[in-house]
C-alpha cells in the first residue's frame, strides 16, 4: 500500500500525537503525520456531508462533538483496513454514537442513513487517493476494485454491528426510569397530553409552576460524566431560588433542567467574571427567563436552547453560565449566523476587520454608546485621555462611513455581536 504513505491533507493540520488512540498510533507509525492529517480532513468532510444531507441531525446541538469523535475513529480504522490490517470495523467511539442516538430518541433509520452517507464519502476519498497516486493504469484499476469491494463489505458489516449496539442500548435505556422521565418531558415539550398521575409519580414536578429552564453541557464524550453534569445543573437551579427541580441527562455530555421558582425576580445576574454557582471546569450552562405553566415550561426550554446556541458560538472569554435575560437580543441576532455576519459587516464597514487596531476602536465605540456618549466615562473606564476617546470615536465613524447618531441602534447591535461572536462575524484582514 505504498500509495497510502503519500496521502496528504489539502490544508496542513496540527495533530497532537501525545493523545492518539491505538488506531491513531498505528496510522502515525505507518503513514506519518500527513496520513493522520488526511484522515482528519476526510472525517470532517464526511460529517459535513452528513449534516448537510440530514438537517434534523444537524439540529442536535451537542451531537457534532460526539459524532466527530466517532467519525475520526472510523476513518482511522478504515485506513488500517485499507492497509490490509485484519481488524473489525467497529470502534468504541462509533459505538458511543449509536448509544447517544438512543439517549436522544433518534431512530435507527437515521443512524443507518448517516452511516451510508459517511461511508460513501470516506470510500470515495480513498478511491480518489488511489487514482491520483498510483501511476500504473493496471495497478490503479486493481486497487480501485479492491477498495470498492473492501468498503462495500465493511459498510455492510459496520451497519450490522452498529444496529446491534443500538438495539442493546435501546432495550437497556427503555427499562430505565431516566427513559420514562425523558419520554414524559418530551411529551410536555411537544404539547402532547400526559396523564397527571404520570407527572406526579414519575417526574415529581409541577408543570403548572413558574419555571426557569437550563441546558448544561460539556465536551466530555463519556457517559460516566453524566452525574457531574446533572449535579452542576441542579446547583445552578438552586442558586436561582428553585424550590423543586427536574434534571435529565440527554445523550452524551448534555443535561436539561427545570426549576420551579417563586413569583419574584430571579437571583441577580452574575458579573461577567463570576456566577452564583460556578460549574466544574469544562461545563457550560444556558439559562432561560421565568415563565408560568405548561406553555411556560416549553418557552423556557426554547429560551435556554437559544442561549445554548449563542454560547456554543461565543468567544472563549464569554462566561460559562449565560442567561437569556442578559443576551436576549444577541440570541435573536445570532439565530442565523450567516445573516448575522452580513449584518455586522454591513453596519460596521471597515470597522469589522478582525485586527487589534479595529478591536480597540470597536471597544471604545461600544463603551461610548453604552455610556450615553459620555467621553469622560469612557476615558475613565479605559484609563486614557478624553482626547483619545474623542479621536477614536471619530476614527470609527469615518470607517463606518455614516454618522453614529443616525445608526445608533444598528451599531450597538452589530457591536454586541462582535463582542460575543468575535471572528465568526468579523472580516479576516
C-alpha angles and dihedrals in degrees: 000000000000092000091064090063087064096055110124133181114243089232120036110253126201111229126194100222092184092071101045125138121234089268091047092053090048091053093043092053092045103038106013131226092314090060090051091048091050091051092051092049091049093049091051091051090050093050092046091052092048094051093044089053096042111044092175089060093046089054091066096098099200097039101083094070093051092040095050091050089053093044094051091049092050095050089051089050090049090053089055091049092047089051090056101258113153101232137124121260099236121094128189089243092056091048088055089056090057091048091048090053089057093050091051094048093245115153129246090239089060091050093050092047090053089050091051094050094043092046091053092052096048094043089050090051093053093047091047090051092051092049092051098043104039111078102186108085096214093047090046092052092048092050092047090052092048093050093047092053092043095051094043091054094041092051091053093049093044092051090051096051092043089053089053092050090048093050094049093048092045092054092047094045094048090055092055127091089230091065091050092050092047090049091055092046092050089051090052091048092051093046095245116148116261126193109253089225091059090052093048097044102035106029097027087203132113112237089193092065129103101270139202114189133198142185117211125187146165133197089239114124096202126102086210090075093060093096092053090051094048090050092051091050092049091049091052092050091050090049087058091056099260112168094193130017145188120201123179131189108231115191123314114335100357135102132181121205143181130189131193106230131189120261095265135086115297119256109290116278113257123248113262092265099048147035134207087245115024110214121223117276112287095021120118126193129198115195131197131212119258121276134173132239133353091313087052090049088059096040093050090053092050090051092050089050091051090052089048089055090051095045092050089057096041129110116264092253091066113109114262090231112058128177129210092226089062098045105026094126092046092053090055094046094046097046088099108036095193092053090045090055092051091046094052094046093045093050099041102035111184089357087074093070111121104235137109097259093052091044090057091049092047091050092050092047092048092052090044092055094040091053096051092261093298108161090190093055093050092046089054094047094048097037093234136120120275090242089058091055092048091049093050093048091051091048091051091049091052092050092049090049096220138079110272092224090058096056104025099133094048091045093053091048092049092047090049089057093049091052093052103031101031116180092006088080102023129091118254111237 
